Amino acid sequence: MVDGGEDKPWKGEMDAIKAEIDQISYVVKNIATVLARQHKKKMNESESDSNSESGNDTRSKKDKRKDDDDRSLKLDIPEFNGDGDAEKFLDWIRQTERIFEYKDYDEHKKFKVATLKLTKYASLWYENMKRQRRRDRKPKIETLEKLKKHLTKRFLPRDYEQDNYLKLTSLSQENSSVSDYISEFEKMSIICDLVEKQELRTARFIRGLNPNLAQRVEIQSYSNFDDACRLALKFEKQDKSKMTYNRDYAQSSSTYSEPMATTSSSKETRKEDPKDKGRSAVVEVKETRLRHCFKCQGYGHIANECPQKRALTIQELINLVPNFVAPEPDSELIDTEGESDVEEVYEVEP
């Protein structure tokens, strides 16, 4: 028989072992939980990396597509040769800046590319300026803004702005269309960078229109520059329509009068019908034979058409013309000593 006092130590050892087993089981469970979390985290990171790579591929494809689109665009920076044309110089500056902005160049690259586009005289001028600055121990020009400053000073005339202001203030429509006048008016306003009230701008525009348009626009209701432009274009269109109508009407009138002229000519043609040719010839012969010249006693003509130029005496006239009465002699011409032996002679006039 086992003593009950001896069972107590054994029971205590069993409880201690059981507690250790429970503790180990708890630790193992915690480790399994941690491992599961770590595995899940790794799986998420793997998926994220996969999505990131896919996104990068998509972005690279988009960038490549953008590059392909750029190839289809004509983005070549123009050259500037320094030919002295102020408008060409300013246009080169504007176009170059737009391309640089699109390509997102930094300041240093903008400067380098711009200098490469200087040709002929502009290139010679730039190289000479660099040498001169080195001799004067001045700093290098390394930005586009400084390059533009020196280019403007050299290739833009000093009186360029003044000339444009004068041109703007004296601008008028003259022989150009209203559309062309509006374009030139707005262009000069932009070049001069003129800041003015709408009323002043509208008044300058109307003053430059041709008088027949300006008078009609002035009496209309307008509130701004765009309204004045619209009215001027409308009146010009009306004038063109009237001119077209008048021209068409004149052409139709001339076409209508042509048949009358044709009828008249046909009548004249009928008069010259070959069937009546002999008859008219007989009439002409009869009329010719009825003509009698009392100067030469011939037929076919009268006295004023007589080819024989000779004088007739009074007696001959009395014999030829029974009703002829001789004129009374002038008293101053009567010979007091007797009859004159000179017979009066008369030139027969028609």
DODOVEX-433601 format. One line per 8 residues: their letters; for each residue x, y, z of N, C-alpha, C. Coordinates in steps of 0.1 Angstrom, whole numbers, plus 5000, padded with zeros to 4 digits. Example, Ala and Ser with C-alpha at 12.3 -4.5 7.8 and 13.67 -1.06 7.14 Angstrom:
AS	5132 4943 5078 5123 4955 5078 5132 4967 5078; 5128 4978 5071 5137 4989 5071 5129 5000 5079
***
This chain:
MVDGGEDK	5009 4988 5000 5000 5000 5000 5009 5012 5000; 5005 5021 4991 5014 5033 4989 5009 5043 4999; 5020 5049 5004 5017 5059 5014 5011 5072 5007; 5001 5078 5013 4995 5090 5007 5004 5101 5007; 5014 5102 5016 5023 5113 5016 5033 5113 5005; 5035 5101 5000 5045 5100 4989 5038 5104 4976; 5025 5103 4974 5018 5107 4962 5018 5122 4960; 5019 5130 4970 5019 5144 4968 5030 5150 4960
PWKGEMDA	5043 5146 4962 5054 5152 4954 5052 5148 4939; 5048 5136 4936 5046 5132 4922 5035 5140 4916; 5024 5143 4923 5013 5150 4917 5018 5165 4914; 5027 5170 4923 5032 5183 4920 5040 5184 4908; 5048 5173 4906 5056 5173 4894 5048 5172 4881; 5037 5165 4881 5028 5164 4870 5022 5177 4867; 5018 5184 4877 5012 5197 4874 5022 5207 4868; 5035 5206 4873 5045 5215 4867 5047 5212 4852
IKAEIDQI	5048 5199 4849 5050 5195 4835 5038 5199 4827; 5026 5198 4832 5014 5202 4824 5015 5217 4822; 5019 5225 4831 5020 5239 4830 5030 5243 4819; 5041 5236 4819 5052 5239 4809 5046 5235 4795; 5039 5224 4794 5033 5220 4781 5023 5231 4776; 5015 5236 4785 5006 5246 4781 5013 5259 4777; 5024 5262 4784 5031 5274 4780 5038 5272 4766; 5043 5260 4764 5050 5257 4751 5039 5258 4740
SYVVKNIA	5027 5252 4743 5017 5253 4733 5012 5267 4729; 5012 5275 4740 5009 5290 4737 5019 5297 4729; 5032 5294 4732 5042 5300 4724 5042 5295 4709; 5040 5282 4708 5039 5277 4694 5027 5283 4686; 5017 5285 4693 5005 5291 4687 5008 5306 4683; 5015 5313 4691 5018 5326 4688 5028 5327 4676; 5037 5318 4676 5047 5317 4665 5040 5315 4652; 5030 5306 4652 5023 5302 4640 5015 5314 4635
TVLARQHK	5009 5322 4645 5002 5334 4641 5011 5344 4635; 5022 5346 4641 5032 5356 4635 5037 5352 4621; 5039 5339 4620 5044 5334 4607 5033 5336 4596; 5020 5333 4600 5009 5335 4591 5008 5350 4586; 5010 5359 4596 5009 5373 4593 5021 5377 4583; 5033 5372 4586 5044 5375 4578 5042 5370 4564; 5036 5358 4563 5034 5352 4549 5024 5360 4541; 5013 5365 4549 5003 5373 4542 5009 5386 4537
KKMNESES	5018 5392 4546 5024 5405 4542 5033 5403 4530; 5040 5392 4529 5049 5390 4518 5040 5388 4505; 5029 5381 4506 5020 5379 4495 5015 5393 4490; 5011 5401 4499 5006 5415 4495 5017 5423 4488; 5029 5422 4494 5040 5429 4488 5043 5424 4474; 5042 5411 4472 5044 5405 4459 5034 5410 4449; 5021 5411 4453 5011 5416 4444 5013 5430 4441; 5017 5438 4451 5020 5452 4449 5031 5454 4439
DSNSESGN	5042 5446 4441 5053 5448 4431 5048 5444 4417; 5040 5434 4416 5035 5430 4403 5026 5441 4397; 5018 5447 4405 5010 5458 4400 5018 5470 4396; 5029 5473 4404 5038 5484 4401 5045 5482 4388; 5049 5470 4386 5056 5467 4373 5047 5468 4362; 5034 5464 4364 5024 5465 4353 5021 5480 4351; 5021 5488 4362 5019 5502 4360 5030 5509 4353; 5042 5505 4356 5054 5510 4349 5054 5507 4335
DTRSKKDK	5050 5495 4332 5049 5491 4318 5039 5499 4310; 5028 5502 4317 5017 5510 4311 5022 5524 4309; 5029 5530 4319 5035 5543 4317 5045 5544 4307; 5053 5534 4306 5064 5534 4296 5057 5533 4282; 5046 5525 4281 5039 5524 4268 5033 5538 4264; 5028 5545 4275 5022 5558 4272 5033 5568 4268; 5045 5567 4275 5056 5576 4271 5060 5573 4257; 5061 5560 4254 5065 5556 4240 5055 5561 4230
RKDDDDRS	5042 5560 4233 5032 5564 4224 5033 5579 4222; 5036 5587 4233 5038 5601 4232 5050 5605 4223; 5061 5597 4225 5072 5599 4216 5069 5597 4202; 5061 5586 4199 5057 5584 4186 5048 5595 4180; 5039 5601 4189 5031 5612 4185 5040 5624 4181; 5051 5626 4189 5060 5637 4187 5067 5636 4173; 5069 5623 4169 5076 5621 4156 5067 5626 4145; 5053 5625 4147 5044 5629 4136 5043 5644 4136
LKLDIPEF	5046 5651 4146 5045 5665 4147 5058 5672 4141; 5057 5683 4134 5068 5690 4129 5073 5700 4140; 5081 5696 4148 5086 5704 4160 5100 5709 4158; 5105 5709 4145 5118 5714 4143 5119 5729 4146; 5129 5733 4153 5131 5747 4157 5136 5754 4144; 5130 5765 4140 5134 5772 4128 5148 5779 4130; 5154 5782 4119 5167 5789 4119 5165 5804 4118; 5174 5811 4123 5174 5826 4122 5188 5830 4116
NGDGDAEK	5187 5837 4104 5199 5841 4097 5203 5855 4099; 5194 5863 4106 5198 5877 4108 5197 5886 4096; 5187 5884 4088 5186 5891 4075 5181 5906 4077; 5178 5910 4089 5174 5924 4092 5159 5926 4092; 5151 5915 4090 5136 5917 4090 5131 5915 4104; 5126 5926 4110 5122 5926 4124 5110 5916 4126; 5101 5915 4117 5090 5906 4119 5094 5892 4119; 5104 5888 4110 5109 5874 4111 5116 5871 4124
FLDWIRQT	5123 5881 4129 5131 5879 4141 5121 5876 4153; 5111 5885 4154 5101 5883 4165 5093 5870 4163; 5090 5866 4151 5083 5853 4149 5092 5842 4153; 5105 5843 4150 5115 5832 4154 5115 5831 4169; 5115 5842 4176 5115 5842 4191 5103 5835 4196; 5091 5839 4191 5079 5833 4196 5078 5818 4193; 5081 5814 4181 5080 5800 4178 5090 5791 4186; 5102 5796 4188 5112 5789 4195 5108 5787 4210
ERIFEYKD	5102 5797 4216 5098 5796 4230 5086 5786 4231; 5077 5786 4222 5066 5776 4222 5071 5762 4222; 5081 5759 4213 5086 5746 4212 5094 5742 4224; 5102 5751 4230 5109 5748 4242 5099 5745 4253; 5088 5752 4254 5079 5750 4265 5072 5736 4263; 5069 5732 4251 5063 5719 4248 5073 5708 4252; 5085 5709 4248 5095 5699 4251 5101 5699 4265; 5097 5709 4273 5101 5711 4287 5116 5711 4289
YDEHKKFK	5123 5719 4281 5137 5720 4282 5141 5729 4294; 5152 5726 4300 5157 5735 4311 5164 5747 4304; 5167 5757 4312 5173 5769 4307 5186 5767 4299; 5194 5759 4305 5207 5757 4298 5205 5750 4284; 5196 5740 4284 5194 5733 4271 5187 5743 4261; 5178 5751 4266 5172 5761 4257 5182 5770 4250; 5192 5774 4258 5202 5783 4253 5211 5776 4243; 5215 5764 4246 5223 5756 4237 5216 5754 4223
VATLKLTK	5204 5750 4224 5196 5747 4212 5194 5760 4203; 5191 5771 4210 5189 5783 4203 5201 5788 4196; 5213 5787 4202 5225 5791 4195 5228 5782 4183; 5224 5769 4184 5227 5761 4172 5218 5765 4160; 5207 5772 4163 5198 5776 4152 5201 5789 4146; 5212 5796 4151 5217 5808 4145 5225 5805 4133; 5222 5810 4121 5229 5807 4109 5234 5820 4102; 5242 5819 4092 5247 5830 4084 5252 5841 4092
YASLWYEN	5246 5853 4089 5251 5865 4096 5249 5864 4111; 5237 5859 4116 5234 5858 4130 5244 5849 4137; 5249 5838 4130 5259 5830 4136 5273 5837 4138; 5276 5845 4127 5289 5852 4128 5288 5863 4139; 5277 5869 4140 5275 5879 4150 5276 5873 4164; 5270 5861 4166 5271 5855 4180 5286 5851 4183; 5293 5845 4174 5307 5842 4176 5315 5854 4179; 5313 5864 4172 5321 5877 4175 5317 5882 4188
MKRQRRRD	5305 5882 4192 5301 5887 4206 5308 5878 4217; 5309 5865 4215 5316 5857 4225 5330 5861 4226; 5337 5863 4215 5351 5867 4215 5353 5880 4222; 5344 5890 4219 5345 5903 4225 5343 5902 4240; 5334 5894 4244 5331 5893 4259 5343 5887 4266; 5349 5877 4259 5361 5871 4265 5372 5881 4266; 5374 5889 4256 5385 5900 4257 5382 5910 4268; 5369 5913 4269 5365 5923 4279 5364 5917 4293
RKPKIETL	5367 5903 4294 5365 5896 4307 5351 5897 4313; 5341 5896 4304 5328 5896 4309 5323 5882 4310; 5313 5879 4319 5308 5866 4321 5302 5860 4308; 5302 5847 4307 5295 5840 4295 5280 5842 4296; 5275 5842 4284 5260 5841 4283 5256 5827 4283; 5248 5822 4293 5245 5808 4294 5230 5806 4295; 5221 5816 4294 5207 5814 4295 5200 5820 4283; 5188 5815 4280 5181 5819 4268 5176 5834 4270
EKLKKHLT	5173 5838 4282 5168 5851 4284 5179 5861 4281; 5191 5859 4285 5202 5868 4282 5205 5868 4267; 5204 5857 4261 5206 5856 4246 5196 5864 4239; 5183 5863 4243 5172 5871 4237 5174 5886 4239; 5179 5889 4250 5182 5904 4253 5192 5909 4243; 5203 5902 4241 5213 5907 4232 5208 5906 4217; 5201 5896 4214 5196 5895 4200 5186 5906 4197; 5177 5909 4207 5168 5920 4205 5175 5933 4203
KRFLPRDY	5185 5935 4211 5193 5948 4210 5199 5950 4196; 5203 5938 4190 5210 5939 4177 5201 5939 4165; 5191 5930 4165 5183 5928 4153 5169 5934 4153; 5165 5941 4164 5153 5948 4164 5155 5963 4164; 5151 5970 4153 5154 5985 4152 5149 5992 4165; 5156 6003 4168 5152 6011 4180 5139 6018 4178; 5136 6022 4166 5123 6029 4164 5112 6019 4159; 5114 6007 4162 5104 5997 4157 5090 5999 4164
EQDNYLKL	5090 6001 4177 5078 6004 4184 5071 6017 4180; 5080 6027 4178 5074 6040 4174 5068 6039 4160; 5075 6032 4151 5069 6031 4138 5056 6024 4138; 5055 6013 4147 5042 6006 4148 5031 6014 4154; 5034 6023 4163 5024 6032 4169 5019 6041 4158; 5028 6047 4150 5024 6056 4140 5015 6049 4129; 5019 6037 4126 5012 6029 4116 4998 6026 4122; 4997 6023 4135 4984 6019 4141 4975 6031 4141
TSLSQENS	4980 6043 4145 4972 6055 4146 4967 6060 4132; 4974 6057 4121 4971 6061 4108 4965 6050 4099; 4962 6039 4106 4957 6027 4098 4943 6030 4093; 4940 6027 4080 4927 6028 4074 4924 6017 4064; 4911 6015 4061 4907 6004 4052 4912 6006 4038; 4909 6018 4032 4913 6021 4018 4907 6010 4009; 4916 6003 4001 4911 5994 3991 4910 5979 3996; 4913 5977 4009 4912 5963 4014 4898 5960 4019
SVSDYISE	4895 5947 4021 4882 5943 4025 4881 5946 4040; 4869 5946 4046 4867 5948 4060 4874 5937 4068; 4873 5925 4063 4880 5914 4070 4895 5916 4071; 4901 5920 4060 4915 5922 4060 4919 5934 4069; 4910 5944 4069 4913 5956 4078 4912 5952 4093; 4902 5944 4096 4901 5939 4110 4913 5932 4114; 4918 5923 4106 4930 5915 4109 4942 5924 4111; 4944 5933 4102 4956 5942 4104 4954 5951 4116
FEKMSIIC	4942 5956 4119 4940 5964 4131 4943 5956 4144; 4938 5944 4145 4941 5936 4157 4956 5932 4158; 4962 5929 4146 4976 5926 4146 4985 5938 4151; 4982 5950 4146 4990 5961 4151 4987 5964 4165; 4975 5962 4170 4972 5965 4184 4980 5955 4193; 4981 5943 4189 4988 5933 4197 5003 5936 4197; 5009 5939 4185 5023 5942 4184 5027 5954 4193; 5018 5964 4193 5021 5976 4201 5018 5974 4216
DLVEKQEL	5011 5962 4219 5008 5959 4233 5000 5971 4239; 4990 5976 4231 4983 5988 4235 4971 5984 4245; 4971 5991 4256 4961 5989 4266 4952 6001 4266; 4939 6000 4262 4930 6011 4261 4916 6007 4264; 4907 6016 4266 4893 6013 4268 4887 6008 4255; 4876 6001 4257 4869 5995 4246 4863 6007 4237; 4859 6018 4244 4853 6029 4236 4863 6035 4227; 4876 6037 4232 4886 6043 4224 4890 6034 4212
RTARFIRG	4891 6021 4215 4895 6011 4205 4884 6011 4194; 4872 6010 4198 4861 6010 4188 4861 6023 4179; 4863 6034 4186 4863 6047 4178 4875 6047 4168; 4886 6042 4172 4898 6041 4162 4894 6032 4151; 4887 6021 4153 4884 6012 4143 4874 6018 4133; 4864 6025 4138 4854 6031 4129 4860 6042 4121; 4869 6050 4127 4875 6061 4120 4883 6056 4108; 4888 6044 4109 4896 6039 4098 4888 6032 4087
LNPNLAQR	4875 6030 4089 4867 6024 4078 4865 6034 4067; 4861 6029 4055 4858 6038 4044 4845 6046 4048; 4844 6059 4043 4834 6068 4048 4820 6062 4046; 4817 6055 4035 4803 6049 4033 4800 6039 4043; 4810 6032 4049 4807 6022 4059 4807 6028 4073; 4817 6037 4075 4818 6044 4088 4805 6051 4092; 4799 6058 4083 4787 6066 4086 4776 6057 4090; 4774 6046 4083 4763 6037 4086 4766 6029 4100
VEIQSYSN	4778 6026 4103 4781 6019 4115 4779 6029 4127; 4782 6041 4125 4781 6051 4136 4767 6053 4141; 4757 6053 4132 4743 6055 4135 4737 6043 4141; 4743 6031 4141 4738 6019 4146 4741 6018 4161; 4734 6008 4167 4737 6006 4182 4747 5995 4183; 4758 5998 4190 4769 5989 4193 4775 5992 4206; 4779 5981 4213 4784 5983 4227 4799 5980 4228; 4805 5974 4218 4819 5970 4220 4825 5969 4206
FDDACRLA	4838 5966 4206 4846 5964 4193 4840 5953 4184; 4837 5942 4190 4831 5931 4182 4818 5935 4175; 4810 5942 4182 4797 5947 4175 4800 5955 4163; 4810 5965 4165 4813 5973 4154 4819 5965 4142; 4827 5955 4145 4832 5947 4134 4821 5939 4127; 4811 5934 4135 4800 5927 4129 4792 5936 4120; 4789 5948 4124 4781 5957 4116 4789 5961 4103; 4802 5963 4104 4809 5967 4092 4809 5955 4082
LKFEKQDK	4811 5943 4086 4810 5931 4077 4796 5930 4071; 4786 5933 4079 4772 5931 4074 4770 5942 4063; 4774 5954 4065 4771 5965 4055 4779 5962 4042; 4792 5957 4044 4800 5954 4032 4793 5943 4024; 4787 5933 4031 4781 5922 4023 4768 5927 4016; 4761 5937 4022 4750 5943 4015 4754 5950 4003; 4765 5958 4004 4770 5965 3992 4774 5956 3981; 4780 5945 3984 4784 5935 3974 4772 5929 3967
SKMTYNRD	4761 5926 3975 4749 5921 3969 4743 5930 3960; 4743 5943 3963 4737 5954 3954 4745 5954 3941; 4758 5954 3942 4766 5955 3930 4764 5943 3921; 4762 5931 3927 4760 5919 3919 4746 5920 3912; 4736 5925 3919 4722 5927 3913 4723 5937 3902; 4729 5948 3904 4730 5958 3893 4737 5953 3881; 4747 5945 3883 4755 5940 3871 4746 5930 3864; 4739 5921 3871 4731 5911 3865 4719 5918 3857
YAQSSSTY	4714 5928 3863 4703 5935 3857 4707 5942 3844; 4719 5948 3844 4724 5954 3832 4727 5944 3821; 4732 5932 3825 4734 5922 3815 4721 5917 3809; 4711 5915 3817 4698 5911 3812 4691 5921 3803; 4693 5934 3806 4687 5945 3798 4694 5945 3784; 4707 5943 3784 4714 5943 3771 4710 5931 3763; 4708 5920 3769 4703 5907 3762 4689 5909 3757; 4681 5916 3764 4667 5919 3759 4666 5928 3747
SEPMATTS	4676 5937 3745 4675 5946 3734 4682 5941 3722; 4689 5929 3723 4695 5924 3711 4686 5919 3700; 4674 5913 3703 4665 5908 3693 4660 5920 3684; 4658 5932 3690 4653 5943 3683 4663 5947 3672; 4676 5947 3676 4686 5950 3667 4687 5940 3656; 4684 5928 3659 4685 5917 3649 4673 5919 3639; 4661 5923 3645 4650 5925 3636 4653 5936 3626; 4659 5947 3631 4662 5959 3623 4671 5955 3612
SSKETRKE	4681 5947 3615 4691 5943 3605 4685 5933 3595; 4675 5925 3600 4668 5916 3590 4660 5924 3580; 4654 5936 3585 4647 5944 3576 4656 5950 3565; 4667 5954 3570 4677 5960 3560 4681 5949 3550; 4682 5937 3555 4686 5926 3546 4676 5923 3536; 4663 5924 3540 4652 5922 3531 4652 5933 3520; 4656 5945 3524 4656 5955 3514 4666 5952 3503; 4676 5945 3506 4686 5942 3496 4684 5928 3490
DPKDKGRS	4671 5924 3490 4668 5911 3484 4672 5911 3469; 4678 5901 3464 4682 5901 3449 4670 5902 3440; 4658 5898 3444 4647 5898 3436 4643 5913 3432; 4646 5922 3442 4642 5936 3440 4653 5944 3434; 4665 5938 3432 4676 5945 3428 4674 5953 3414; 4668 5946 3405 4666 5952 3391 4656 5963 3392; 4645 5961 3401 4635 5972 3402 4640 5984 3408; 4648 5983 3418 4654 5995 3424 4664 6002 3415
AVVEVKET	4671 5994 3406 4680 6000 3397 4672 6009 3386; 4660 6004 3382 4652 6011 3373 4647 6024 3379; 4643 6024 3391 4639 6036 3398 4650 6046 3399; 4662 6041 3402 4674 6051 3403 4677 6057 3389; 4675 6049 3378 4678 6054 3365 4668 6065 3361; 4655 6062 3365 4645 6072 3361 4647 6085 3369; 4651 6084 3382 4653 6096 3390 4665 6104 3384; 4675 6096 3380 4687 6103 3374 4684 6110 3361
RLRHCFKC	4675 6104 3353 4672 6110 3340 4664 6123 3342; 4656 6124 3352 4647 6135 3355 4655 6147 3359; 4668 6145 3363 4676 6157 3367 4681 6164 3354; 4680 6177 3354 4684 6185 3342 4692 6197 3346; 4704 6199 3340 4713 6210 3343 4710 6221 3333; 4706 6233 3338 4704 6244 3328 4716 6252 3325; 4727 6247 3331 4740 6254 3328 4746 6248 3315; 4747 6234 3315 4753 6228 3303 4743 6221 3295
QGYGHIAN	4730 6221 3299 4719 6215 3292 4720 6200 3292; 4727 6195 3302 4729 6180 3303 4719 6174 3313; 4718 6161 3313 4709 6154 3322 4718 6145 3332; 4711 6142 3343 4717 6133 3353 4723 6141 3364; 4723 6154 3363 4728 6162 3374 4722 6176 3373; 4724 6184 3384 4718 6197 3384 4730 6207 3383; 4727 6220 3384 4737 6230 3381 4748 6230 3391; 4744 6229 3404 4755 6229 3414 4764 6217 3414
ECPQKRAL	4760 6207 3406 4768 6195 3405 4775 6194 3391; 4773 6205 3383 4778 6205 3369 4793 6204 3369; 4799 6195 3361 4813 6194 3361 4819 6205 3352; 4811 6212 3344 4816 6223 3335 4814 6236 3342; 4824 6242 3346 4824 6255 3353 4826 6266 3343; 4814 6272 3338 4815 6283 3329 4805 6294 3333; 4807 6306 3329 4798 6317 3332 4787 6319 3321; 4775 6323 3325 4764 6326 3316 4761 6341 3315
TIQELINL	4758 6345 3303 4753 6359 3302 4739 6360 3306; 4734 6373 3307 4720 6375 3311 4711 6369 3300; 4715 6371 3287 4706 6367 3276 4705 6352 3276; 4716 6345 3279 4716 6330 3280 4707 6326 3291; 4708 6333 3303 4699 6329 3314 4684 6331 3311; 4681 6342 3303 4667 6345 3299 4662 6334 3290; 4671 6330 3281 4667 6319 3271 4665 6306 3278; 4673 6303 3288 4673 6290 3295 4662 6290 3306
VPNFVAPE	4661 6302 3313 4651 6302 3324 4641 6313 3320; 4629 6310 3316 4619 6320 3311 4616 6330 3322; 4615 6326 3335 4611 6335 3346 4622 6342 3352; 4634 6342 3345 4645 6349 3351 4644 6364 3349; 4646 6371 3360 4646 6386 3360 4659 6391 3363; 4665 6400 3354 4678 6405 3356 4678 6415 3367; 4688 6416 3376 4688 6426 3387 4690 6439 3382; 4685 6450 3390 4686 6464 3386 4701 6467 3388
PDSELIDT	4706 6475 3378 4720 6479 3379 4722 6490 3390; 4733 6489 3397 4736 6499 3407 4739 6512 3401; 4732 6523 3406 4734 6536 3400 4748 6541 3400; 4756 6537 3409 4770 6541 3409 4778 6535 3398; 4773 6524 3393 4780 6517 3383 4775 6520 3368; 4764 6529 3367 4759 6533 3353 4769 6543 3347; 4772 6540 3334 4781 6548 3326 4773 6560 3321; 4776 6572 3325 4768 6584 3321 4771 6588 3307
EGESDVEE	4781 6584 3301 4785 6589 3287 4778 6580 3277; 4772 6569 3281 4766 6560 3271 4766 6546 3276; 4761 6538 3268 4761 6523 3271 4774 6518 3271; 4776 6510 3281 4789 6503 3282 4789 6491 3272; 4800 6490 3266 4801 6478 3256 4805 6465 3263; 4805 6466 3277 4808 6453 3284 4795 6446 3288; 4794 6434 3284 4782 6426 3287 4783 6420 3300; 4773 6422 3309 4773 6416 3322 4773 6401 3322
VYEVEP	4781 6396 3330 4782 6381 3330 4779 6376 3345; 4772 6366 3346 4768 6360 3359 4773 6346 3361; 4778 6344 3372 4782 6330 3376 4770 6323 3382; 4766 6313 3376 4754 6306 3381 4758 6298 3394; 4752 6301 3405 4755 6294 3417 4743 6285 3420; 4746 6275 3428 4735 6266 3431 4725 6272 3441
***
